[in-house]
């Protein structure tokens, strides 16, 4: 990347309305000041849901080799970690100026909102205009500074108005739609109703969740309960009913923070705290009419159609990804694919292998990485990408990866489950940010599966030269697999592993085959009459008959007790009769020459495998079902070979 001035922004969930609105102001300021913008799209530290904590690994790229100053959205970063932890993290960023948004951090220039005026206006409006006397307050995370500030305003209002504590309910969510819906639904379930005049939410996202919960419970808004939010995100004017809220002008916060950071990177001093005001906006959810919302909702309808088109394109592309197996498959047309999503510039950095990163452990960026893909408008389609290695701890991308024009870039971690793969840096188009988030997640998954597939191919290549001889392949695998001690056949563990590999390999080569399930008739009678040593000889005899029935390239196993199984490659269902006859001949031959007082009988079932039916465990169950069909036929007809008294 060229050495033009670069501003970094550290945020959580790039596709949230809060973040998108904040970034609008930052992006516009960077464009006006001719400064590159790099958005580090991660999650709050200690993020508790699934493997999404892995997103935070991209914050390792926040250093002086990548950006010249940083704006950090501290309000969202404090969602799941404490104020002290985030303050320590920010103070640990060295060599560049940092500006905090939404949370005042000591010693760090901070752009914060004084919510007193707007929030108090909403509370006074509910009390004086709509006659609300019983209030429910939906708080944010307990340790979040914005939660504490808004709780203080609410408590002062309750005291000023003389509202008894018995008429006030305080409960918490996590500033997300889902947490708001769950929190309100839980309160409704306690009494079967919601005995409050107004629900005051500390942000719009939780208020939107509350609207969902009330609708499901048949509680009318605003007729049964008034609902208010805080933030004035775009969705607040598009929901039904439209949401009464407090506007904190997120775009202005973004513009001011970006301006302070750019000035600081150029050596200008910044005020310790910049405070912006708020304004109440009264809409339908409290019982007021917002005429502008009608126009906005029409516009939202058109935007929905555009989003549906984007999702259709995403679905089509994800269908194509299902056919991708190797890294070459993925990268052969990846530039065309990404440009179809209007990514004007893109670079993908890979670590070369999957690097485990457990929950609660801060990821350590390796010292070497490879630039696997890089393009912008200056690089011709036909130009190949050099295999560039560099130190990602020193720079986000190798120097000169993109041309020198002003850009807004998003940097996101590429990971699959608990393993880091690398990261992607791209210039987004005008599609919804959620589309890009899903696209990056799917690319991560496909890169991981390609690594796994290529690793498997390398193992197979080490085991056999060119995979041309299945018999040699099985011999090599048998050296490292477990065997059944009595018969010398594969045991169940070895059979499942090697048999499944043979099925998968055969299908890749365009072949089909059979899975055979067999068991020894009358083993209990042999054990009871002649003892378990005779039973062992019977099992060994059955193993010998089965081994002589099938080919050397077939995978033969004793699953346990009197049960046997075989994977037969390159033989169709029409071979089942011939194999059954051959097995009967082998059993008869053993009985004739064994010198034992008992004779063997073996029942057998067959099922074919194919690309559509390839799970060995499932195929064994089907073959076992076929085996019991034969057993029922034996019991219905003349008795077969049994124990000789």
N, C-alpha and C positions, 0 to 999 in steps of 0.2 A: 504494500500500500504506500502511496506517495506521502511525503512529509508535509502535507498541508495541515492547517489547524483542525483538530478533531475533538469534538465534545462527546463524552460517553454519558449514557443514561442507564442506570440500574433500576429495573422495574420487575414486578411480579405479574404474571398473566397478561401478556400483551393483548389478549383478545377481550379483556374486560372493558366495559364502557368507561369506567374511571380512568384507566390507563390510556385508552385511545384518546380521550378528550385532553388529558394532560399532555400527551405527546404531540397533539396538534399544535399547541402553543410553542413547544420546544422546537418542533420541526420548522415552523414558519420563521422563528427567530434565526435558526441556523441558516436557512435559505437566504434570508435578508442580509446576514452578516458574512455569507460565503464561507461557512464553516461546515466541515463534514460532521455528520451525526452517526454515532454507532450506538445502537440500542442493545443492551445486554439483557435478553429476555430469559429470565429464570423463574425461580419461585422464592418465597420467603425461606430463610434458613429454618430447619426443623420442620419442614412441611410434612404433615402426617399421612397424606393420602397416597397409598400404593407406592410406586417407584418414582413419583414425580419429584421427590427430593433431589433426584439426579440432575434436574434442570439447574440447580444452584451451581453446578460445576463450571458453568460459563462465566461466573464471576471471577474465576481465577485469571481470566483474560483482561480484567480491569487492572492495568498497570501502565507505567509511563511509556512502555514500548508500543502501546495500543492507542491510548488517548492522552490528551493534554489537560483535560479537566473532567470532572464527573458531577452529574446531577443524580442524586439518589432519592427515589420515592420512599422515604422513610416510613410513611404511614402504612404502606402495604408490606414493607420489609419487616415491620414489627408485629405482623399478624400472629406468628407462631413462635417467635423468640422474644426475649425480654428487651426492654429499653437499654439496659446496661450492656447486653451482648451486642446489640447493634451499634451502640456508641463505641465500644471497644473495636468493632470491625471497621467502622469509618475512620477512627483515629489510627488504625493500622495501615490505611492507604497512604502511602508516602510518595512524595515527589510530584504531587499535582494538587491543585485546589479542588475542594469538594463543596457542593451546595446541597443542603437538605431541603426536601419539600414535605410539608404537612406536619413534621415533628421538629421541635426546637432541640437541637443538639448543642450542648455547651462547647464553645470553641470552634463551631462550624457555622458558617453563614447559613441561615435558615429562612425559608419562605413559608410562613405559616398563615393560617386563616383565623381571624378572630370571629368565632361563630356566635358571639353573644347577641349581636343585633338581630341577625336573621333567625336564629333558633328561638330567641325570646319572642320575636314577632309571631312565629308559628304557634308557640304555646299560648300567648295572649289571645291570638285569633281563635284558637280552639275553645278557650275558656269564655271569652267575651262575646264572640259572634255566634258560635254554635252551642254554647251552654254546656260544654263538657266539664264534668266534675270528677269523674273516676278515670284515672290515667294509667295506662300500661306503657312502660318504657322498655323497648327492645335494645339492649346495650350491645356493644362490640366486645372483642376479647378483653378479658379483665385487665391485663397488663399493658394494653395499648394506650399511648398518651392521648390520642383523640377521644377514646372512650372516657378517660378521666376528665378531660376538659368539658365534654358535652354533659357528662353526668353532673358536674358542678353547676352548670347553667340550669339544668333541669331541677336540681335540688333547691337552688335559690328561688326559682319560680314557684315551686310547691310551697316553700316557706312564706314567700310574699303573699300568695293567694290564700294561705291558711288551709290548704288541702290536707286532710288528715292522712296519716300514714296508712290507715286501714283502706283508704281509697286509692292506693298507689301499688302497682305491681312492677317490680324490676326483675328482668330475666335477660339471658344473654344468647347471642349467636356469634358467628365468626365472620361477619361482614360479607357473606355470600348469600346468593338467592336460596340455595339449598338449606343452609343453616337457619335462615329466617323462616322458611316454610316449616321445617321440623320443629323449631322452638315454639312457634305459634300453635301448630297442630298438637304438640304435647300439652300446652296450656288448655286448649279446648277439650282434650280428652280427659283432663282431671275432673271437670265438672259437667262436661257435656255441652257447655256453652262458653261465651266470652263476656263476662259481666263487667265490661269497662266501656266508657263512652268513646275513648280515643286510644289508638295504638301509635305511639311516637317511636319511630325507628331511627337509630343513629346513623344509618346510611340508606341510600335508595335501594341497593341490592337486597338487603334483608326485608325492606318494605315490599318489594316485588314478590318475594317469597311469602310474606304474610298475606298478600292479596290472593295468592294461590290457595293457601290454607283456608282462608275464610270462604272462598268460592266453593271448595270441596265440602266444607261443613255446612253450606247453605246459609252463611251469615252475610248479610248484605252490607256492602261498602258504597256510600257512607251512611246508609239508612240505619243500620244496626250499630256500626262502629266507624268512626273516622280514622283514617290512616295517613300518616305523614312520613316523609323521608328526609334525607340530607345528602346533598351533592349536586342535584339537578343533572344527572347523567342523561344522555339522549333518550334512553329507553323510558324515562319517567314521563315524557310527553306523548309517547306512543302506546303506553299500556292502557288497559280499560278496566276501571276508570283511570283517567290521567292522574298523576301523583302530585299532591301538594308536597312541597319540598323546600329546602334551603339551598339557594344557589351560592356556591363558593367560587364560581368562575374558574374552573380548572384550567381553561386555556390561558387565562391571565397568569395563573401561578406558574404554568410552564414557560410562558414568555419571560416572566421576571427571573425565574431560576436560571434559564438559559443565558439571559443577558448578564446576570451576575457572574456566572461561571466563565463566560467568554471574556468579560472584563478582567476577571481574576487571572486567567491564563495569559493575559497581556500585561500583567503587573499592576493593575488598578486595585485599590482597596475596596472591600465590600462591607456593608453594614452587618452587624452581628445578627440582627433579626429584621426581616421585612414583613410587616403585617398587612394583610388584605382583608377587606370586609366581606360581609355576606348579606343576602337579601332573601326575604320570604317570597315564595311564588305559590299562590293559592289556586288550586285546580279542583277536579271533581272528587277526589278521594276524601276531602273534608266536607264536601257539600257545596262547593263553589263551582262556577262554570268558567272554563278557560276557552274562549272563542278561538284563540290561535291554535289550540290543540287540534281542532277539526281539520285545519289546513295541514298541520304537521302529520296527522294520521293518514291523509291521502298520500303525502309524500312517502310515508313509511310503507304504504302498500306497494308503491312502485319499487322501493328499495328491496322489499321482500321478493318480488319477482326476479330482480337482478341476483339476489343471493341464491334463489332456487336454481338459476342457471349456473351459478358458480359451483354449487353443490353437485349438480348433475355432471359437470365436467370433472369434478374431483372423483365422483363415483366411477366414471368411465376410466379414469387413470388408475385408480386403485384396482380395478379389474385387470388392467394390463400388468400391474405389479405382481399379480398372482403367478404370472408365467415366468417371472424373473427368477433365475436360480443362482447364477454366478455374478461376481463383481463385474466381469466384462459385459454380461447381459444388462446390468443396471446402468453402467456408465457409457455404454455404446451410443445411447440416444438421450442421455440425461439432460444435456443442454437444451435440446429441442423440447423435452418434456417440461423443464422448468420455465423456459421462455413462453410456453403455452399458458402458464399461470402468471405471465407478465412479470416475472423476475428479470429485471433489466440487467442486473449484475449478480454473480453468485460465485462463491468459492467454498469448497468443501475440504476440510482438513481431517485426516484420519491418523489415528495413533498406530495403525498397523495390526493391532490385535485388541481383543476386548480386555479392559482393565477393570477388575472388580472394585466397587465403591459401596461399602456398607452404609446403612442408615446411621446417622450420627457421626460419621467420619468425613471430615473435609477432604475433598479430592485433591490429590497432588498431581499437577500437570506434568507429564513426562518431558524429558529434555529434547526428544526428537519426535517430529511428526512429518507427515507427507501431504503436500498439496495435491489432492486427487482430482480436483476439478476447479477451473477458474475461467471465467469469461466476462466480458463486458462488451459494449458496443464497438470497441476498437479492435477486438480480436476476431478475425475471420472464422467462419464455421469450420473451414478445412484445417485450421492451424491446430496441431497437436499440443497437448499440455505437457511441458517437461516434467519429469519426475523429480520435483523439487523437495528436498528435505530442509527443515529449518527448526529453530528452537522456539516453540510456541510460548515459552516463558518470557522471551525477550520481545516478541512482536506478535500481534494478532495474525498477520499474514506476511509473507515475504514482500520485501520492498518492490513496488512496481506491479503488484498483482492487478490493480485497477488503474485506469487513467486518472488524471489529476482534476477532473471536474468535481463540483460539489455533489455529495451523495448523502442520502440517509440510508444507513445499513442496519440490519438486525442480526445480532449474533445469538445463536441458540445452541445448546449442547445437543449432541447426538448420542443417544444411549438406548440400551435395551435392557429392561428389568434392572438388575443390579450391576450392570457393566457399562462403563464409558467407552465410546467408540471414537469420538472426536467432536467437531463442531462445524456448523454451517454459518456463513456470513453472506447475507443476500440483501439486495435492494428490492423491496417489495413494490408491487404494482398497486392498483386501486382495488384489488379484491379484498374481501373481508379478512381481517387478521386471523380469524378462526380457521379459515381455509388453509392459510400458511402453517398454522400450528399443527393441524391434522396432517398436512403434507410432510412436514418435517418428522413427525412421529412415525409415519409410515415408511419414510426413507430410512430412519433409524432401524426399524424392525427388519427391513429388507437387507440392509447392510449386515446386520447381525446374522440373519439366516444365510447370507452369502458366505460370510466368514465360516459359519458352521459347516456349510456344504463343501467349501473348498478345503477346509481342514479334514473333513471325512475323505475327500478324494485323495488328499496327500497320504492319509493313513493307508488307503486301499492301494495306492501306487507303491508304497513301501512294502506291502505284503505280497504283491504280485506284479510282475512286469507286464503292463498293457492289459491286464484282466482278461486274457484270452482263454485261460483254462480254468474252468470252475473247479475241477478236481484239485489242481494245485492251490487254488485260492482257499478251498476248504482245508487242505492239509496245513497251510500256513496259519489259518485261524485256529485250527484245533490245537496247535502248540501253545496257544495262550488262553484257551478256553478250558473250563472245568469238565471233567469226564466222570461218568458213573463208574464207581469202583468195581462193581460186580460184573458188568457187561462190557466195559470199555467204550460204550456209546456215550454221546453227549448227554449230560444231565439236563434238567429243565432250564436252568439258567443259561447254560451254553447254547441250548437249542433255540430259546427265544431270541437271543442276541444274534446268532449266526444265521438261523433260519430266516429272521426278518431281513437281515442284510441280503441274503440270497434272493428273497422275494423282490426287494427293492431294486437290486441289480438286474434281475431278469426283466422286470417291468421297464427299466430304463433302456434295455436292449431290445424291447418290443416283444418279449416272450411271455408266455403264461405257464401254468403248471398246476400241481396238486398239493394239497395238504392232507396227510393220511393220519388217522387216529386209530390205534389198535390196542386191544387188551387181551390178556391170557384168560381163557375160560377155566373155571374150576380151581383157581389157585388155592382158595381156602380149603377145599377138600383134600388137595395134595398135602398141604401143611398139616391138616388135622390127622390124616391117615399115615403119612410117612415122615412127618417132621419138617422143620423149617429148612434143614439142609437140602432135602429133596425139593422143597419149594424154590430154593435158590438155584438148584440145577434146572428146574423147569423154566425159571426166568431167563437163565443163561441160554437155554435151548431155544426159547422164543426169540431172544435177541439174535441168535445165530441164524434162525430161519428168516427173520425179517431182514437181517444184513445181506443174506444171499439172494433175497428177492429183489432188492433195489440196487442201483448203480453206485459206483464209487463216488460220483459227483453229488449224489443225493445226501441230504443232511438227515441222519438217523439218530434218534435219542430215546432213552428211557426216561420218562417224565417222573417216575416214582412208582413203587409198588408193582402192579402188573400192567401199567399203562406205558405205551410206546407211541411215538409220533415220527413222521417223516415229511420233509419238504422235497418235492420232486419238481425239478425245473425242466421246462421245455417238453412237457407231456400234458396233453389235454384230457378232458373228462372221458373221452372214448377209450383211454388206456386203463380205466379203473377195472373193467372186467378182466383184462389180461393180467393185471397186477394181482387181482384177487385169486385168479387161477394159479399164478406162479407161486404165491404165498402158500396156497393149499398144498401144492406139490412139495414145497420146501418143508412144511410141517410134517407131511406124510413120510418124507425121506428121513427126517430126524426121528420120528416115532419108530420107523423100521430098524434103525441102526443104533438107537440109544442104549438098549439093554435095560431100560428102566421099567418098573412095574406099572407106571402110569403113562398115558399118552397126552400129547398137547392138543389143545384146540384154541384157535385165535380168531376173534371177531374183529372186523375192520370197517371203518367208515371213510369216505372220500369227500372232498370239496375242492372246487377249482378256485385259484386266485387270479386276480386281474388288476388292472389299474384302478378299477372302481371298488374292488374288495381286496385289500392288501394287508389289513391288520392281522398278524399271526394269532394273537389271542382270540380274536373273533372267529377266525377261520378254524381254530382248534375246537371251539364250542360247536360250530356247525358240523364239523367232521364227527365229533362225539355224538351228536344227535343222529347222524347217519349210521353210526356204529350201533346204537341201540335199536335202530330199525332192524338191522340184521339179527341182533340178539333176539328180538321178538319173533322174527321169522324162524330162527332156530328152535325156539321154544314151541312154536306152533307146528313145526314139521318133525320129521324123524330126528331122533337125538344124534348130535354130532359127536366128535371125539370128547370123551369125558374121562373121569378118573376110573381106573380099572380096580374093582374090588379085590 
